[in-house]
Amino acid sequence: MARLSEANVLIAREIISRYPRPKSALIPLLHLAQEQDGHITTDAMAHLAELVGVTPSEVYGTASFYEMFKFEPVGRYCITVCTNISCQLLGGWELLEHAEERLGVKAGGTTADGMFTLEDVECIAACTEAPALQVNYRFRNQVTHEDFDALVDDLAGGGLTDEFPPHGTLARVRQKVAADRWANTGAEAQAKVDAR
């Protein structure tokens, strides 16, 4: 699928309505597109541009700023191993090398079965819990080689689906915000936008 599905267009319109300016909704809309397809497609960026009234290049400019958005298919599980200074000092590079050997791919690669993508990242803000990694942006800390092997075995066997949804799934519960709780979207906020 490339453009948002009909169901996701309804969700997108609800998300957009929360913001005083439609383009302010780009990041949650990019998450929605990535959840749908596992990565951000060119057609999805064009569709989002239409929905918020910007150019596709502006959507790409926003998405490309953040490492969490992927433009090519990735595995069901995207494993990111931190190799920044705290993790590096406590075995992050060795953990990454072990992960490459265990999965049979170099950082940046995806296993032949499409199950795992392995990435080397600079910092995931878990410095006190080094070495750390994330699976689909969910943390695992103080990871040993044995912990990594057990994690991969459990993921491959389907044992951790409750903890780790497929890549692209930001949250299991869609946020619902009552209209009277939206920030800066009432008549008063609109009058300020119109006055500019």
N, C-alpha and C positions, 0 to 999 in steps of 0.2 A: 504494500500500500504506500502511496506517496503523499497525496494530500490528506488532510484530516478526514476521518470517517464522519458520517452524519452525526453519530452520537458524540464524537469528540468536538464537532463544530458547536453543538449545543453547550458543551462544557466550556469551550473556548469563549463563547459569547457571554456566559455567566462570569467567567474570570475577568474578561475585559470590562464588564460593567462595574467591577469593584474599583476601578482606577479613574482618576479625573481625566487622564489622557490615555487613549487606547494603547499607544506604544509603550507605556509603562508596564504593560502586562507581558512584554516579550519573554522574560525569563520563565515565568510559569507556563507560558504557551510553548516555549521550546521544550520544557520538561514533558509537557503533554504529547508533543510530536515524537519525542524520543521514547516515551513509554509505549506509544502506538507501534513504532517500527523498530525499536532497539537502537536507532541512530537517527540523526537529522538528515532528511533527504533534501535535495534541491527543490523538488516540488513542494515539500512541506514548508520550506522557507518562503517560497513564492506565495503559498496559501496564507501563511501567517502575515506576510507583508500586506496582502489584500485585506485581511481582517482588521489590521491595526492602522492602515493608511500610511505605510512607509515603503521603501524600496526593498527588494530582496537582498540587496547588498548591505542595507542597514541591519537586516535580520542576521545575515551572515557575520557582520562586524560584531554584533552583540554575542552571538553564539561562539565565535572563534576566540573570544577573549577568555572563555572559561574552559578549563580542561575537562569538566564533567560532560560536556556535549561532544558526541562522537559523530563524525561525518561519513564513516564507513562502518559496515557491520562489525560487531564484536561478538565474542562468545556469550553464552548464556550467563556466565560468571566472568566479570572483569576484575582480575586480581591486581591491585596496585601495591607494590612494595616500596616503602619509603627508604631512600638512600641519602637523605640529608644528614647533617652533621651528627645529631644525637643518635639517630638510627645507625648511621655509618660506624660510629664509635662502638656501638654495641652489637654489631654483626649484620647490619642491613645489607651490605654488599654481598656477604657470604650467603645470606638468606635469598637474595635475588639470584645468585649463581645456582644455589640449590634448587630454587623454583624453576629456573630455566632447564636444568638437567632433569628434574622430575617430570615436567610437562613436555619436554622435548621441543621447546620453542624458545627463541631469544625474546627479550623484552621488546614489546611492540608486536609480537606475533600472536596468532590464534591457533589452537590445536586443530588437527585435521578433522576431528569430530565436531568442531564448533562449540565445544563445551566451555573452554577457557581462553580468555585473552589475558596476557601477562603484560604489565606495564611497570616501568621504573618511574617513580614520582619524587619530586623534590621535598615536599613536606606535607604531612597530613595532620599536623597539629596534635600529635600524640607523643611529644618529645620525652615526657616523663615515663612513658610506657614502652620505650624502644626495646627491640626493633618492632615496628608496627607495620601492618598492612591493612588494606580494606578489600572487601569482596562486595562489589556493587555498592560501594560507598558506606558499607557497614564495617565498623572497626573490629580488628583482632589485635591484641597487644601482647608484648613480650613473647613473640612467636619464635619457637625453636624449629629446627628442621623437622623434628618428629611431629610437632604441632601442625606444621605445614602439610606434611604427608597425610596426617589424619584428616585434616580439613579437606584436602583434595579428594581423598577417598570418600568421605561423607557426602561432599557435594556431588561427586560422580554417581554415587549410589542413591541420590535423592533423599538423603537423610536430613538435610538442613533447609528444606524448602520453606518452612515456617520462618526461619531466621533470615534467609537470603532469597528474596524474590528475584525473578529474572532481571537482567540488566535493563535499565530504562525505567524501572518501577521506582518512583521516588517515594511514594507512601502507599500503604494499603488502604487507607481511608481517605476519601476525597474530602477536602475542606469545604465546609458549607458555612457561609457567613450571612447572617440576616442582614437585609438591606439597611436597616436602621443602625447597624454596627460598622458600616463601611466608613473608612476614613477619607475625608476630603472629596466626597462624591455627591454631596447634597447640593441643593440649589445655591447655597451660599458659596460653596467651593466652585461651582460652575460659573457663577457670576465673576469670581476672581480670575478664572481662566479666560472668560470672554473679554474681560477688561484689558488683558495683556495685549 
